[in-house]
Amino acid sequence: MSATANRTDTTYTFGVITPEELDRLSEATSQGSFQQWSGQVRLAKIRGHEAECVGVCDASGNLVTGCVILYLNGRFGADGSVYFGPIGISDDPALLRAITEAIRESARRHHAVSVACWPNVAYRLYSSNGQPDGEPNDALLAGFADAGWTHGGFHTGYDVVCQWMYVKDLTSITNGKELLASFGKRAQWSVKRAQSMGVHVREIGPDEFDVFADIERRTGERRGFATRGADYFRQFKQAYGADAHFMLAEIHIAEYVADMTAKREALQAKVARLQAKYDERPTTRIERQLGEESRNLAAADKRLAEVEGYARKGDVLPAAASMFVSHPNEVVYQYSGSLEEYKPFYASALIQYEAMLHLCVEQGVSRYNFYGISGVFDDPNDEGRGVLEFKQGFNGYVEQMVGKFTLPVDKFRFGVSNLAHKLLRR
């Protein structure tokens, strides 16, 4: 911590800390994440933004809480943001006052109007289908209020930082077979289907980020969300290095054709045997089996006919892409995209399996964070329904986060800014 640390009481001191000190804290506390790590500082600098790390030490000089604050210029001055932090916090009033003062002093040095934070703390846990599991964490809300922060309330839907997260616990899983068995039946089927259809997943580098960004862009156009672009992904990779993983799922046409041809030949033989049995001694059971296998054969013929169109596009076809970020506490599924024309190949499901296996299970990381969902579980027409159902297929649970807190720093400019936003919303 900076030698100019300030004392708030006999228990805590606060001041500026280094990104390396933040890393050690981030790795030591369960609240640590890639958003509160030195990579975030590097990314901010690469993108031309200001960032500063602050922290609080206890009476023994141990760093117990801290965060990186990002500063972006707004209409009325700079605004600070603490994404998934501060980390190491509890509902201890003195600790919350200390980190609040550290943040306020940093904000004043940067002439900020206010600072918003989204602590990496769950307000309440829920089952995969949205049933409450445990009591809400109201004590932390009261502690932030006492320290001078205003809570933004609870809501559903998507925002700058989603209030609802979908998470999978991998604690007891040791290999790929166990991992696959932990999924729901539909996700298991999808992964196996992709594996049998010539889909392979590999990690790519910056020289192929244009392909990654193109898939994300086309997905965004189809679903109506803003996308980042190849330059941002290169900046992210530069900042996070080996902890940023860009995975591409590709269809290998020759492998797919060989597999489908073998399946068709096996179905042809099965249909011929059933037909011979039926001709010799017709029964309802054989007739039912013959009908089912004949339909399977027709479907195989159709897929093989379709493959000619795929083959004209190339020997290896990019079908889906996802970005993951590794942290000692968890792996986060951050960005993704998939091409609609290759939907029957279930490439996105295979990417999830490969990421969990290689980035979590094999590395001893027990928490896989699917990140945001809308928080709406009972509306089939909700905009996030498809995302929710996809993630539910992997059998996880839900965290409702404590949400957004805002700390006014320059009360006059903060009041003017709030008034302007209210007028613009009318």
C-alpha positions as CSV (number, residue, x, y, z in Angstrom):
1,M,0.0,0.0,0.0
2,S,1.0,3.6,-0.6
3,A,3.2,5.2,2.1
4,T,0.6,8.0,2.3
5,A,-2.1,5.6,3.7
6,N,-4.8,7.2,5.7
7,R,-6.2,6.0,9.0
8,T,-10.0,5.8,9.4
9,D,-9.9,4.4,13.0
10,T,-7.8,2.2,15.1
11,T,-8.6,-0.8,12.9
12,Y,-8.2,0.1,9.3
13,T,-5.9,2.2,7.0
14,F,-6.5,2.9,3.4
15,G,-4.7,4.1,0.3
16,V,-3.5,3.4,-3.2
17,I,-2.3,-0.2,-3.9
18,T,-0.4,-1.7,-6.8
19,P,-2.0,-4.0,-9.4
20,E,0.2,-6.8,-8.0
21,E,-1.2,-6.3,-4.6
22,L,-4.7,-6.4,-6.0
23,D,-3.9,-9.7,-7.7
24,R,-2.8,-11.3,-4.5
25,L,-6.0,-10.2,-2.8
26,S,-8.1,-11.3,-5.7
27,E,-6.6,-14.8,-5.6
28,A,-7.0,-15.0,-1.8
29,T,-10.7,-14.1,-1.5
30,S,-13.7,-15.9,-2.9
31,Q,-15.0,-12.6,-4.2
32,G,-12.0,-12.2,-6.5
33,S,-12.6,-12.3,-10.3
34,F,-11.0,-11.3,-13.6
35,Q,-12.8,-8.0,-13.3
36,Q,-10.8,-7.2,-10.2
37,W,-7.4,-8.2,-11.4
38,S,-4.3,-6.5,-12.9
39,G,-5.6,-7.5,-16.4
40,Q,-8.4,-5.0,-16.0
41,V,-5.8,-2.3,-15.3
42,R,-3.8,-3.2,-18.4
43,L,-7.0,-3.4,-20.5
44,A,-8.0,0.1,-19.4
45,K,-4.6,1.6,-20.3
46,I,-4.6,-0.1,-23.7
47,R,-8.0,1.4,-24.4
48,G,-7.0,4.8,-23.2
49,H,-8.9,4.9,-19.9
50,E,-7.7,5.8,-16.4
51,A,-7.6,3.2,-13.7
52,E,-6.5,3.2,-10.1
53,C,-6.3,0.5,-7.5
54,V,-7.1,1.2,-3.8
55,G,-7.3,-0.9,-0.8
56,V,-7.7,-1.2,3.0
57,C,-5.3,-2.8,5.5
58,D,-6.2,-4.1,8.9
59,A,-4.3,-3.2,12.1
60,S,-1.6,-5.8,11.3
61,G,-1.0,-4.3,7.9
62,N,-2.7,-7.1,6.0
63,L,-4.6,-6.0,2.8
64,V,-8.2,-7.1,3.4
65,T,-10.3,-5.4,0.8
66,G,-9.6,-3.5,-2.4
67,C,-10.6,-2.8,-6.0
68,V,-9.6,-1.3,-9.3
69,I,-11.7,1.8,-10.3
70,L,-12.1,2.6,-14.0
71,Y,-12.7,6.2,-14.9
72,L,-14.6,7.2,-18.1
73,N,-15.4,10.7,-19.1
74,G,-19.1,11.7,-19.1
75,R,-21.1,14.8,-20.0
76,F,-20.5,16.4,-16.5
77,G,-17.1,14.9,-15.7
78,A,-15.5,11.5,-15.1
79,D,-17.6,8.6,-13.7
80,G,-15.9,5.8,-11.8
81,S,-16.9,2.1,-12.1
82,V,-15.9,-0.8,-9.9
83,Y,-17.0,-3.9,-11.7
84,F,-17.6,-7.0,-9.4
85,G,-15.9,-5.2,-6.5
86,P,-14.8,-4.1,-4.0
87,I,-13.5,-7.5,-3.1
88,G,-12.9,-8.9,0.4
89,I,-15.9,-6.9,1.8
90,S,-18.3,-8.0,4.5
91,D,-21.1,-6.2,6.4
92,D,-18.5,-4.9,8.9
93,P,-19.5,-1.1,9.1
94,A,-15.9,0.0,9.8
95,L,-14.5,-2.0,6.8
96,L,-17.2,-0.6,4.5
97,R,-16.5,3.0,5.6
98,A,-12.8,2.5,5.1
99,I,-13.1,1.2,1.5
100,T,-15.7,3.9,0.8
101,E,-13.2,6.6,1.9
102,A,-10.5,5.0,-0.3
103,I,-12.8,5.1,-3.3
104,R,-14.0,8.6,-2.6
105,E,-10.4,10.0,-2.3
106,S,-9.4,8.3,-5.6
107,A,-12.5,9.7,-7.2
108,R,-11.7,13.2,-6.0
109,R,-8.2,12.9,-7.4
110,H,-9.7,12.0,-10.8
111,H,-12.3,14.8,-10.5
112,A,-15.1,12.2,-10.8
113,V,-18.8,13.1,-10.3
114,S,-19.6,9.7,-8.8
115,V,-18.6,6.1,-8.5
116,A,-20.8,3.0,-9.2
117,C,-19.9,-0.4,-7.9
118,W,-21.3,-3.9,-8.4
119,P,-20.0,-6.1,-5.6
120,N,-19.2,-9.7,-6.4
121,V,-21.6,-10.9,-3.7
122,A,-24.8,-12.9,-4.0
123,Y,-27.9,-11.4,-2.5
124,R,-29.7,-14.7,-2.7
125,L,-29.3,-18.1,-4.2
126,Y,-31.8,-19.9,-6.4
127,S,-32.2,-23.3,-8.0
128,S,-31.8,-23.7,-11.7
129,N,-35.5,-23.2,-12.3
130,G,-35.7,-20.0,-10.1
131,Q,-36.8,-21.4,-6.7
132,P,-35.2,-19.5,-3.7
133,D,-32.5,-21.4,-1.9
134,G,-31.6,-19.6,1.3
135,E,-32.1,-16.2,2.9
136,P,-31.4,-12.8,1.3
137,N,-28.3,-10.9,2.3
138,D,-29.9,-7.7,3.6
139,A,-27.1,-6.9,6.0
140,L,-24.7,-5.9,3.2
141,L,-27.2,-3.6,1.7
142,A,-27.6,-1.8,5.1
143,G,-23.9,-1.6,5.5
144,F,-23.4,0.1,2.1
145,A,-26.3,2.5,2.9
146,D,-24.6,3.5,6.2
147,A,-21.4,4.2,4.3
148,G,-23.1,6.6,2.0
149,W,-24.0,4.5,-1.0
150,T,-27.4,4.4,-2.7
151,H,-28.7,1.1,-3.9
152,G,-30.1,0.9,-7.4
153,G,-32.8,-1.6,-6.5
154,F,-33.5,-5.1,-7.8
155,H,-34.7,-5.9,-11.3
156,T,-34.8,-8.4,-14.0
157,G,-33.5,-8.1,-17.6
158,Y,-30.0,-7.3,-18.9
159,D,-27.9,-4.3,-17.9
160,V,-24.3,-3.1,-17.9
161,V,-23.8,-5.7,-15.2
162,C,-26.4,-8.4,-14.9
163,Q,-28.0,-8.9,-11.5
164,W,-28.5,-12.6,-12.3
165,M,-25.8,-15.2,-12.8
166,Y,-26.0,-18.8,-13.8
167,V,-23.2,-21.0,-12.2
168,K,-22.2,-24.6,-12.3
169,D,-20.3,-26.3,-9.4
170,L,-17.7,-28.8,-10.6
171,T,-16.3,-29.7,-7.2
172,S,-16.8,-33.5,-7.4
173,I,-16.1,-33.9,-11.1
174,T,-12.7,-35.4,-12.1
175,N,-13.0,-36.3,-15.8
176,G,-14.9,-35.9,-19.0
177,K,-17.2,-38.8,-18.4
178,E,-18.3,-37.5,-15.1
179,L,-18.7,-34.0,-16.5
180,L,-21.0,-35.1,-19.3
181,A,-23.0,-37.2,-16.9
182,S,-23.6,-34.1,-14.8
183,F,-25.4,-32.3,-17.6
184,G,-29.1,-32.6,-18.3
185,K,-30.2,-35.2,-20.9
186,R,-30.7,-32.6,-23.6
187,A,-27.2,-31.1,-23.2
188,Q,-25.7,-34.6,-23.1
189,W,-27.4,-35.5,-26.3
190,S,-26.3,-32.2,-27.9
191,V,-22.6,-32.7,-27.0
192,K,-22.6,-36.3,-28.3
193,R,-24.4,-35.2,-31.4
194,A,-21.8,-32.5,-32.2
195,Q,-18.9,-35.0,-31.5
196,S,-20.5,-37.5,-34.0
197,M,-21.0,-34.9,-36.7
198,G,-17.4,-33.9,-37.3
199,V,-17.4,-30.9,-34.9
200,H,-14.1,-30.1,-33.3
201,V,-13.1,-27.3,-30.9
202,R,-9.8,-25.5,-30.7
203,E,-8.3,-22.5,-29.1
204,I,-7.3,-19.7,-31.5
205,G,-5.0,-16.8,-31.4
206,P,-5.2,-13.1,-32.4
207,D,-4.4,-13.9,-36.0
208,E,-7.9,-15.6,-36.3
209,F,-9.9,-13.1,-34.2
210,D,-11.5,-11.7,-37.4
211,V,-13.3,-15.1,-37.8
212,F,-14.3,-14.9,-34.1
213,A,-15.6,-11.4,-34.4
214,D,-17.5,-12.1,-37.6
215,I,-19.4,-14.9,-35.9
216,E,-20.2,-12.6,-32.9
217,R,-21.3,-9.8,-35.2
218,R,-23.6,-12.0,-37.2
219,T,-25.1,-13.4,-34.0
220,G,-25.6,-9.8,-32.7
221,E,-27.4,-8.8,-35.9
222,R,-29.7,-11.8,-35.6
223,R,-30.4,-11.4,-31.9
224,G,-30.3,-7.6,-31.6
225,F,-27.3,-7.0,-29.3
226,A,-24.2,-4.8,-29.6
227,T,-20.9,-6.6,-30.4
228,R,-17.3,-5.8,-29.6
229,G,-15.2,-6.4,-32.8
230,A,-11.8,-7.9,-33.5
231,D,-9.8,-5.0,-32.2
232,Y,-11.4,-5.2,-28.8
233,F,-10.7,-9.0,-28.6
234,R,-7.1,-8.4,-29.5
235,Q,-6.8,-5.7,-26.8
236,F,-8.4,-8.1,-24.3
237,K,-6.0,-10.9,-25.2
238,Q,-3.1,-8.4,-24.9
239,A,-4.2,-7.5,-21.4
240,Y,-5.1,-10.9,-20.0
241,G,-2.7,-13.1,-22.0
242,A,-2.9,-16.8,-21.3
243,D,-6.0,-16.3,-19.1
244,A,-8.1,-15.2,-22.1
245,H,-9.3,-18.2,-24.1
246,F,-10.9,-17.8,-27.6
247,M,-12.5,-21.1,-28.7
248,L,-13.7,-21.9,-32.2
249,A,-15.9,-24.8,-33.1
250,E,-15.5,-26.1,-36.7
251,I,-17.3,-28.7,-38.8
252,H,-14.9,-31.0,-40.6
253,I,-16.9,-31.9,-43.7
254,A,-15.0,-35.0,-44.8
255,E,-15.3,-36.5,-41.3
256,Y,-19.0,-35.6,-41.2
257,V,-19.6,-37.2,-44.6
258,A,-17.8,-40.4,-43.6
259,D,-19.7,-40.7,-40.4
260,M,-23.1,-40.0,-42.1
261,T,-22.3,-42.5,-44.9
262,A,-21.5,-45.2,-42.4
263,K,-24.7,-44.4,-40.5
264,R,-26.8,-44.5,-43.7
265,E,-25.3,-47.8,-44.7
266,A,-26.1,-49.3,-41.3
267,L,-29.7,-48.0,-41.5
268,Q,-30.1,-49.4,-45.0
269,A,-29.0,-52.8,-43.8
270,K,-31.4,-52.6,-40.8
271,V,-34.3,-51.5,-42.9
272,A,-33.6,-54.4,-45.4
273,R,-33.6,-56.9,-42.5
274,L,-36.8,-55.6,-41.0
275,Q,-38.5,-55.5,-44.4
276,A,-37.5,-59.2,-45.0
277,K,-38.9,-60.1,-41.5
278,Y,-42.1,-58.2,-42.2
279,D,-42.5,-59.9,-45.6
280,E,-42.0,-63.3,-44.1
281,R,-44.2,-62.7,-41.0
282,P,-45.9,-59.3,-40.7
283,T,-46.5,-58.2,-37.1
284,T,-47.4,-54.8,-35.6
285,R,-44.1,-54.7,-33.7
286,I,-42.0,-55.2,-36.8
287,E,-44.1,-52.8,-38.7
288,R,-43.5,-50.1,-36.1
289,Q,-39.8,-50.8,-36.1
290,L,-39.7,-50.7,-39.9
291,G,-41.5,-47.4,-39.9
292,E,-39.2,-45.8,-37.4
293,E,-36.0,-47.0,-39.0
294,S,-37.3,-46.0,-42.5
295,R,-37.8,-42.5,-41.2
296,N,-34.3,-42.5,-39.7
297,L,-32.9,-43.6,-43.1
298,A,-34.8,-40.8,-44.9
299,A,-33.4,-38.3,-42.4
300,A,-29.9,-39.6,-43.1
301,D,-30.4,-39.3,-46.8
302,K,-31.6,-35.7,-46.3
303,R,-28.5,-34.8,-44.2
304,L,-26.2,-36.3,-46.8
305,A,-27.9,-34.3,-49.6
306,E,-27.5,-31.1,-47.5
307,V,-23.8,-31.7,-47.1
308,E,-23.1,-30.9,-50.7
309,G,-24.1,-27.3,-50.0
310,Y,-21.8,-27.2,-46.9
311,A,-18.9,-28.7,-48.9
312,R,-19.1,-25.9,-51.5
313,K,-18.3,-23.5,-48.6
314,G,-15.1,-25.3,-47.7
315,D,-13.5,-28.3,-46.1
316,V,-13.6,-26.9,-42.5
317,L,-16.5,-24.5,-41.6
318,P,-16.5,-22.2,-38.5
319,A,-19.8,-22.7,-36.7
320,A,-19.6,-21.2,-33.3
321,A,-17.1,-19.2,-31.1
322,S,-16.9,-18.3,-27.4
323,M,-14.5,-16.3,-25.2
324,F,-13.6,-17.5,-21.7
325,V,-11.5,-15.9,-19.0
326,S,-9.7,-17.9,-16.4
327,H,-9.2,-16.8,-12.8
328,P,-8.0,-19.0,-9.8
329,N,-11.6,-18.8,-8.4
330,E,-13.5,-19.5,-11.6
331,V,-13.8,-19.6,-15.4
332,V,-16.2,-17.1,-16.9
333,Y,-18.1,-17.6,-20.2
334,Q,-17.9,-14.1,-21.5
335,Y,-18.8,-13.7,-25.2
336,S,-20.1,-16.0,-27.8
337,G,-21.8,-16.4,-31.2
338,S,-23.0,-19.1,-33.5
339,L,-24.1,-19.3,-37.1
340,E,-27.8,-20.1,-37.6
341,E,-27.2,-22.3,-40.7
342,Y,-25.1,-24.7,-38.6
343,K,-27.5,-25.0,-35.7
344,P,-28.1,-28.7,-36.3
345,F,-24.5,-29.4,-35.5
346,Y,-24.8,-28.3,-31.8
347,A,-21.4,-26.7,-31.8
348,S,-22.2,-24.3,-29.0
349,A,-22.9,-27.2,-26.6
350,L,-19.6,-28.8,-27.5
351,I,-17.7,-25.6,-26.8
352,Q,-19.2,-25.5,-23.3
353,Y,-18.2,-29.1,-22.6
354,E,-14.6,-28.5,-23.9
355,A,-14.2,-25.3,-21.8
356,M,-15.5,-26.9,-18.6
357,L,-13.3,-29.9,-19.1
358,H,-10.0,-28.3,-20.1
359,L,-10.2,-24.9,-18.3
360,C,-11.9,-26.1,-15.1
361,V,-11.8,-29.9,-14.4
362,E,-8.3,-30.5,-15.7
363,Q,-7.0,-27.3,-13.9
364,G,-8.7,-27.9,-10.6
365,V,-11.1,-25.0,-10.9
366,S,-14.4,-25.9,-9.4
367,R,-16.6,-22.9,-10.4
368,Y,-17.8,-22.4,-13.9
369,N,-19.6,-19.1,-14.4
370,F,-22.0,-18.9,-17.3
371,Y,-22.5,-15.2,-16.4
372,G,-25.7,-13.3,-17.1
373,I,-29.3,-14.4,-17.4
374,S,-32.4,-12.1,-17.4
375,G,-33.7,-13.5,-14.0
376,V,-37.1,-14.2,-15.5
377,F,-38.0,-17.9,-15.1
378,D,-41.8,-18.1,-15.7
379,D,-42.3,-16.2,-19.0
380,P,-41.7,-18.3,-22.2
381,N,-41.7,-15.1,-24.2
382,D,-39.0,-13.3,-22.2
383,E,-36.1,-12.0,-24.3
384,G,-33.7,-14.1,-22.4
385,R,-35.6,-17.4,-22.5
386,G,-33.4,-19.1,-25.1
387,V,-30.2,-18.1,-23.1
388,L,-31.7,-19.4,-19.9
389,E,-32.8,-22.7,-21.3
390,F,-29.4,-23.3,-22.9
391,K,-27.6,-22.7,-19.6
392,Q,-30.1,-24.7,-17.6
393,G,-29.3,-27.7,-19.8
394,F,-25.9,-27.9,-18.0
395,N,-27.5,-28.3,-14.5
396,G,-26.3,-25.3,-12.5
397,Y,-27.8,-22.9,-10.0
398,V,-28.6,-19.2,-9.9
399,E,-27.1,-16.3,-8.0
400,Q,-29.0,-13.0,-7.7
401,M,-26.3,-10.5,-7.1
402,V,-26.6,-7.5,-4.6
403,G,-26.7,-5.2,-7.6
404,K,-25.5,-1.6,-8.2
405,F,-24.5,1.0,-5.6
406,T,-23.7,4.6,-6.4
407,L,-21.5,6.9,-4.3
408,P,-21.9,10.7,-5.0
409,V,-18.5,12.4,-5.0
410,D,-19.3,15.9,-6.3
411,K,-22.9,16.4,-5.1
412,F,-23.6,19.4,-7.2
413,R,-22.5,17.9,-10.5
414,F,-24.1,14.6,-9.4
415,G,-27.4,16.3,-8.9
416,V,-27.2,18.1,-12.3
417,S,-26.3,14.8,-14.0
418,N,-29.3,13.0,-12.4
419,L,-31.7,15.7,-13.4
420,A,-30.4,15.6,-17.0
421,H,-30.9,11.9,-17.1
422,K,-34.5,12.2,-15.8
423,L,-35.3,14.8,-18.4
424,L,-33.9,12.7,-21.2
425,R,-36.0,9.7,-20.1
426,R,-39.2,11.7,-20.4
